[in-house]
Amino acid sequence: MYTVADSQAKTAAHAVLAAVLQVRDCELQALLWQRGREPYAGLWALPGGVITADETLADSVRRHLAEKVDVRELSHLEQLETLSDPGRNPARRELATAYLGLVPAGVDPHVPEDTRWHAVDDLPELAYDHAAILLSARERLRGKLSYTNLGFALAPPRFTLAELRDIYAAALGHTVSATNLQRVLLRRRLLEDTGERRHYGSGGGRPAAIYRFRSTELEITDQFAVLRPPTMDR
């Protein structure tokens, strides 16, 4: 006889996961928390959890970030992928929808003791399939920095071009010319001069112009653009 318990046993749980990235100390870092119980006790993992019956996926991931790691300062959140491998969670059948979340430079969210920022280029061992998710998030970010204005989500509200160059370089994983970045972003009308100048004191050179992004809403600016590493002269 078919029962409600049989139906529930065959129903997969649905979780949300957040790959939260920020440029910190001149490198791209991810927010991870250390699991305290099995499976994968002691390993690091992406923050997240199961959705409830009365919330959307996006609402759920924001709730879990606020409740579990106290992160509310997201400047951008977008759905990354849904994972459905039957064996991805050894404890139960579970689907997971992963999100890319970005925190602007200069913001330092207060996080619990079991939560830390880790350089994406030097990750500890991660639980489940979270390493692959995190690398997918990094590649999504790098791609969108080329053809959209997504830099607004990594940058502080105001910045010099040198500061913005360092943020792009950390996220892209290669050096970026401030002159070339200025030419590309100004040509696409992504930046505007605030009229403010940053003075570096006596002997510090000319005051640096301070810019901001014209929009903090995601826009495709050049669908075929790619910010490539500099070429080496032969």
TORKOL-4160 file (C-alpha; in steps of 0.2 Angstrom, whole numbers, padded with zeros to 4 digits, m for minus):
234
<pt num="1" X="0000" Y="0000" Z="0000"/>
<pt num="2" X="0007" Y="0017" Z="m0005"/>
<pt num="3" X="0008" Y="0029" Z="0010"/>
<pt num="4" X="0013" Y="0047" Z="0013"/>
<pt num="5" X="0029" Y="0041" Z="0020"/>
<pt num="6" X="0033" Y="0033" Z="0004"/>
<pt num="7" X="0030" Y="0049" Z="m0006"/>
<pt num="8" X="0041" Y="0059" Z="0006"/>
<pt num="9" X="0055" Y="0046" Z="0005"/>
<pt num="10" X="0055" Y="0048" Z="m0014"/>
<pt num="11" X="0054" Y="0067" Z="m0013"/>
<pt num="12" X="0071" Y="0076" Z="m0015"/>
<pt num="13" X="0075" Y="0090" Z="m0003"/>
<pt num="14" X="0080" Y="0107" Z="m0011"/>
<pt num="15" X="0094" Y="0117" Z="m0004"/>
<pt num="16" X="0102" Y="0134" Z="m0009"/>
<pt num="17" X="0120" Y="0138" Z="m0008"/>
<pt num="18" X="0129" Y="0154" Z="m0009"/>
<pt num="19" X="0146" Y="0157" Z="m0017"/>
<pt num="20" X="0150" Y="0174" Z="m0009"/>
<pt num="21" X="0165" Y="0183" Z="m0016"/>
<pt num="22" X="0174" Y="0198" Z="m0012"/>
<pt num="23" X="0191" Y="0206" Z="m0016"/>
<pt num="24" X="0200" Y="0207" Z="0001"/>
<pt num="25" X="0219" Y="0211" Z="0003"/>
<pt num="26" X="0221" Y="0212" Z="m0016"/>
<pt num="27" X="0215" Y="0194" Z="m0019"/>
<pt num="28" X="0198" Y="0186" Z="m0023"/>
<pt num="29" X="0191" Y="0178" Z="m0008"/>
<pt num="30" X="0176" Y="0167" Z="m0004"/>
<pt num="31" X="0166" Y="0165" Z="0012"/>
<pt num="32" X="0166" Y="0148" Z="0019"/>
<pt num="33" X="0160" Y="0140" Z="0035"/>
<pt num="34" X="0167" Y="0125" Z="0044"/>
<pt num="35" X="0155" Y="0110" Z="0046"/>
<pt num="36" X="0153" Y="0104" Z="0064"/>
<pt num="37" X="0144" Y="0088" Z="0060"/>
<pt num="38" X="0143" Y="0073" Z="0048"/>
<pt num="39" X="0144" Y="0072" Z="0034"/>
<pt num="40" X="0160" Y="0080" Z="0030"/>
<pt num="41" X="0163" Y="0086" Z="0048"/>
<pt num="42" X="0178" Y="0098" Z="0049"/>
<pt num="43" X="0178" Y="0102" Z="0031"/>
<pt num="44" X="0174" Y="0119" Z="0024"/>
<pt num="45" X="0158" Y="0122" Z="0014"/>
<pt num="46" X="0147" Y="0136" Z="0006"/>
<pt num="47" X="0134" Y="0144" Z="0017"/>
<pt num="48" X="0116" Y="0139" Z="0013"/>
<pt num="49" X="0102" Y="0127" Z="0018"/>
<pt num="50" X="0085" Y="0120" Z="0014"/>
<pt num="51" X="0072" Y="0131" Z="0007"/>
<pt num="52" X="0055" Y="0132" Z="0016"/>
<pt num="53" X="0038" Y="0130" Z="0008"/>
<pt num="54" X="0034" Y="0149" Z="0008"/>
<pt num="55" X="0050" Y="0157" Z="0001"/>
<pt num="56" X="0058" Y="0159" Z="m0016"/>
<pt num="57" X="0075" Y="0152" Z="m0020"/>
<pt num="58" X="0082" Y="0170" Z="m0019"/>
<pt num="59" X="0073" Y="0174" Z="m0003"/>
<pt num="60" X="0080" Y="0158" Z="0005"/>
<pt num="61" X="0098" Y="0161" Z="0001"/>
<pt num="62" X="0097" Y="0178" Z="0008"/>
<pt num="63" X="0089" Y="0172" Z="0024"/>
<pt num="64" X="0102" Y="0158" Z="0026"/>
<pt num="65" X="0116" Y="0171" Z="0023"/>
<pt num="66" X="0109" Y="0183" Z="0036"/>
<pt num="67" X="0105" Y="0169" Z="0049"/>
<pt num="68" X="0120" Y="0158" Z="0047"/>
<pt num="69" X="0135" Y="0169" Z="0043"/>
<pt num="70" X="0127" Y="0187" Z="0046"/>
<pt num="71" X="0130" Y="0193" Z="0028"/>
<pt num="72" X="0118" Y="0206" Z="0023"/>
<pt num="73" X="0129" Y="0217" Z="0012"/>
<pt num="74" X="0127" Y="0209" Z="m0005"/>
<pt num="75" X="0129" Y="0221" Z="m0019"/>
<pt num="76" X="0124" Y="0208" Z="m0032"/>
<pt num="77" X="0115" Y="0190" Z="m0031"/>
<pt num="78" X="0112" Y="0179" Z="m0046"/>
<pt num="79" X="0107" Y="0161" Z="m0049"/>
<pt num="80" X="0122" Y="0151" Z="m0055"/>
<pt num="81" X="0117" Y="0133" Z="m0057"/>
<pt num="82" X="0106" Y="0119" Z="m0051"/>
<pt num="83" X="0115" Y="0102" Z="m0046"/>
<pt num="84" X="0105" Y="0086" Z="m0046"/>
<pt num="85" X="0118" Y="0072" Z="m0045"/>
<pt num="86" X="0109" Y="0059" Z="m0035"/>
<pt num="87" X="0125" Y="0055" Z="m0025"/>
<pt num="88" X="0130" Y="0073" Z="m0022"/>
<pt num="89" X="0124" Y="0072" Z="m0004"/>
<pt num="90" X="0128" Y="0055" Z="0005"/>
<pt num="91" X="0115" Y="0058" Z="0018"/>
<pt num="92" X="0100" Y="0060" Z="0007"/>
<pt num="93" X="0093" Y="0064" Z="m0010"/>
<pt num="94" X="0095" Y="0083" Z="m0012"/>
<pt num="95" X="0095" Y="0096" Z="m0026"/>
<pt num="96" X="0105" Y="0112" Z="m0024"/>
<pt num="97" X="0103" Y="0128" Z="m0032"/>
<pt num="98" X="0119" Y="0138" Z="m0031"/>
<pt num="99" X="0120" Y="0157" Z="m0032"/>
<pt num="100" X="0134" Y="0169" Z="m0035"/>
<pt num="101" X="0134" Y="0183" Z="m0022"/>
<pt num="102" X="0146" Y="0198" Z="m0022"/>
<pt num="103" X="0151" Y="0210" Z="m0008"/>
<pt num="104" X="0159" Y="0226" Z="m0012"/>
<pt num="105" X="0177" Y="0230" Z="m0007"/>
<pt num="106" X="0180" Y="0239" Z="0009"/>
<pt num="107" X="0165" Y="0231" Z="0018"/>
<pt num="108" X="0169" Y="0219" Z="0032"/>
<pt num="109" X="0154" Y="0209" Z="0037"/>
<pt num="110" X="0155" Y="0202" Z="0055"/>
<pt num="111" X="0155" Y="0183" Z="0053"/>
<pt num="112" X="0154" Y="0169" Z="0066"/>
<pt num="113" X="0169" Y="0160" Z="0073"/>
<pt num="114" X="0166" Y="0145" Z="0062"/>
<pt num="115" X="0166" Y="0156" Z="0046"/>
<pt num="116" X="0181" Y="0164" Z="0037"/>
<pt num="117" X="0186" Y="0171" Z="0021"/>
<pt num="118" X="0198" Y="0160" Z="0010"/>
<pt num="119" X="0208" Y="0165" Z="m0006"/>
<pt num="120" X="0200" Y="0156" Z="m0021"/>
<pt num="121" X="0217" Y="0152" Z="m0027"/>
<pt num="122" X="0221" Y="0143" Z="m0011"/>
<pt num="123" X="0206" Y="0134" Z="m0005"/>
<pt num="124" X="0205" Y="0121" Z="0009"/>
<pt num="125" X="0197" Y="0105" Z="0006"/>
<pt num="126" X="0178" Y="0108" Z="0003"/>
<pt num="127" X="0163" Y="0097" Z="0007"/>
<pt num="128" X="0151" Y="0090" Z="m0006"/>
<pt num="129" X="0153" Y="0097" Z="m0023"/>
<pt num="130" X="0156" Y="0115" Z="m0017"/>
<pt num="131" X="0174" Y="0117" Z="m0024"/>
<pt num="132" X="0167" Y="0115" Z="m0042"/>
<pt num="133" X="0152" Y="0127" Z="m0038"/>
<pt num="134" X="0165" Y="0140" Z="m0031"/>
<pt num="135" X="0176" Y="0139" Z="m0047"/>
<pt num="136" X="0160" Y="0140" Z="m0058"/>
<pt num="137" X="0156" Y="0156" Z="m0048"/>
<pt num="138" X="0173" Y="0163" Z="m0051"/>
<pt num="139" X="0172" Y="0160" Z="m0070"/>
<pt num="140" X="0155" Y="0167" Z="m0071"/>
<pt num="141" X="0161" Y="0183" Z="m0062"/>
<pt num="142" X="0176" Y="0184" Z="m0074"/>
<pt num="143" X="0166" Y="0182" Z="m0089"/>
<pt num="144" X="0153" Y="0196" Z="m0084"/>
<pt num="145" X="0167" Y="0208" Z="m0079"/>
<pt num="146" X="0171" Y="0208" Z="m0098"/>
<pt num="147" X="0154" Y="0211" Z="m0105"/>
<pt num="148" X="0144" Y="0219" Z="m0092"/>
<pt num="149" X="0146" Y="0233" Z="m0079"/>
<pt num="150" X="0147" Y="0220" Z="m0064"/>
<pt num="151" X="0162" Y="0229" Z="m0058"/>
<pt num="152" X="0150" Y="0240" Z="m0048"/>
<pt num="153" X="0147" Y="0225" Z="m0036"/>
<pt num="154" X="0165" Y="0223" Z="m0032"/>
<pt num="155" X="0170" Y="0241" Z="m0031"/>
<pt num="156" X="0167" Y="0253" Z="m0016"/>
<pt num="157" X="0155" Y="0268" Z="m0020"/>
<pt num="158" X="0169" Y="0279" Z="m0025"/>
<pt num="159" X="0186" Y="0274" Z="m0031"/>
<pt num="160" X="0202" Y="0280" Z="m0041"/>
<pt num="161" X="0206" Y="0271" Z="m0057"/>
<pt num="162" X="0221" Y="0263" Z="m0049"/>
<pt num="163" X="0210" Y="0256" Z="m0035"/>
<pt num="164" X="0198" Y="0249" Z="m0048"/>
<pt num="165" X="0212" Y="0242" Z="m0058"/>
<pt num="166" X="0218" Y="0232" Z="m0043"/>
<pt num="167" X="0200" Y="0226" Z="m0040"/>
<pt num="168" X="0198" Y="0220" Z="m0058"/>
<pt num="169" X="0216" Y="0212" Z="m0057"/>
<pt num="170" X="0211" Y="0202" Z="m0042"/>
<pt num="171" X="0195" Y="0196" Z="m0049"/>
<pt num="172" X="0202" Y="0192" Z="m0066"/>
<pt num="173" X="0218" Y="0184" Z="m0060"/>
<pt num="174" X="0229" Y="0194" Z="m0071"/>
<pt num="175" X="0237" Y="0211" Z="m0072"/>
<pt num="176" X="0226" Y="0225" Z="m0079"/>
<pt num="177" X="0232" Y="0241" Z="m0086"/>
<pt num="178" X="0224" Y="0256" Z="m0078"/>
<pt num="179" X="0225" Y="0266" Z="m0094"/>
<pt num="180" X="0216" Y="0252" Z="m0104"/>
<pt num="181" X="0203" Y="0249" Z="m0091"/>
<pt num="182" X="0199" Y="0268" Z="m0091"/>
<pt num="183" X="0198" Y="0268" Z="m0110"/>
<pt num="184" X="0186" Y="0253" Z="m0110"/>
<pt num="185" X="0175" Y="0258" Z="m0096"/>
<pt num="186" X="0174" Y="0276" Z="m0101"/>
<pt num="187" X="0170" Y="0272" Z="m0119"/>
<pt num="188" X="0156" Y="0261" Z="m0113"/>
<pt num="189" X="0150" Y="0276" Z="m0102"/>
<pt num="190" X="0151" Y="0265" Z="m0087"/>
<pt num="191" X="0160" Y="0277" Z="m0076"/>
<pt num="192" X="0157" Y="0295" Z="m0071"/>
<pt num="193" X="0169" Y="0307" Z="m0064"/>
<pt num="194" X="0163" Y="0313" Z="m0047"/>
<pt num="195" X="0173" Y="0329" Z="m0048"/>
<pt num="196" X="0182" Y="0324" Z="m0032"/>
<pt num="197" X="0200" Y="0322" Z="m0030"/>
<pt num="198" X="0211" Y="0312" Z="m0019"/>
<pt num="199" X="0226" Y="0320" Z="m0012"/>
<pt num="200" X="0241" Y="0310" Z="m0007"/>
<pt num="201" X="0251" Y="0323" Z="0003"/>
<pt num="202" X="0267" Y="0333" Z="m0001"/>
<pt num="203" X="0277" Y="0324" Z="m0015"/>
<pt num="204" X="0263" Y="0312" Z="m0019"/>
<pt num="205" X="0260" Y="0317" Z="m0037"/>
<pt num="206" X="0245" Y="0324" Z="m0045"/>
<pt num="207" X="0228" Y="0322" Z="m0036"/>
<pt num="208" X="0219" Y="0307" Z="m0042"/>
<pt num="209" X="0201" Y="0308" Z="m0050"/>
<pt num="210" X="0188" Y="0299" Z="m0040"/>
<pt num="211" X="0175" Y="0290" Z="m0051"/>
<pt num="212" X="0159" Y="0280" Z="m0048"/>
<pt num="213" X="0149" Y="0268" Z="m0058"/>
<pt num="214" X="0134" Y="0276" Z="m0067"/>
<pt num="215" X="0123" Y="0262" Z="m0063"/>
<pt num="216" X="0122" Y="0248" Z="m0050"/>
<pt num="217" X="0110" Y="0238" Z="m0060"/>
<pt num="218" X="0117" Y="0224" Z="m0070"/>
<pt num="219" X="0118" Y="0229" Z="m0089"/>
<pt num="220" X="0126" Y="0220" Z="m0104"/>
<pt num="221" X="0138" Y="0233" Z="m0111"/>
<pt num="222" X="0147" Y="0224" Z="m0125"/>
<pt num="223" X="0142" Y="0206" Z="m0127"/>
<pt num="224" X="0158" Y="0201" Z="m0137"/>
<pt num="225" X="0171" Y="0209" Z="m0125"/>
<pt num="226" X="0184" Y="0200" Z="m0116"/>
<pt num="227" X="0197" Y="0207" Z="m0104"/>
<pt num="228" X="0212" Y="0197" Z="m0108"/>
<pt num="229" X="0229" Y="0196" Z="m0099"/>
<pt num="230" X="0242" Y="0207" Z="m0106"/>
<pt num="231" X="0253" Y="0199" Z="m0120"/>
<pt num="232" X="0271" Y="0197" Z="m0118"/>
<pt num="233" X="0283" Y="0205" Z="m0131"/>
<pt num="234" X="0293" Y="0193" Z="m0141"/>
